[in-house]
Amino acid sequence: MTDFARSRLSDRKLAPAASNLVLAEWSAPGQPPGPPQYQAPLHIHHHDDEAWYVLEGRLAVQIGDDRYEVPAGGAVIGPHGVAHTFWNPDPAPVRYVIVMSAQTSALLDALHSAGGLTPEQSRQLFADYGCELIG
């Protein structure tokens, strides 16, 4: 199978070198009642859009001042230039496909490999990939 197609997306990314578009299937465990446990801090992509399509469960997404509770079969797009974050609002797991740019995917790879960053190091890493942490 080529880099342009995969029979299963789960736990992998579809990110051909010739494309600026990356698909990944992610999941988040259920959460207890209380404040949101964000999958990502509130941030802005200055040049790249991002989208989520929910496969199972429910995903909460904040885009600007608006909050969306996206059920299975639903989708939402976070346009560049608008602060956003997302989380699982339910005690049941959520499974979703995230659509992102190659630059956003590279930022996530860098964050996951960097380990315990200070707040200033995190801000700089986000800035290196055309993003800005909010707060």
Secondary structure, DSSP 8 states (H G I E B T S, - for coil): --TT--S--BTSEE--TT-SEEEEEEEE----SSS--BSS-SEEESS--EEEEEEESEEEEEETTEEEEEETT-EEEE-TTS-EEEE--SSS-EEEEEEEEHHHHHHHHHHHHH-S--HHHHHHHHHHTTEEE--
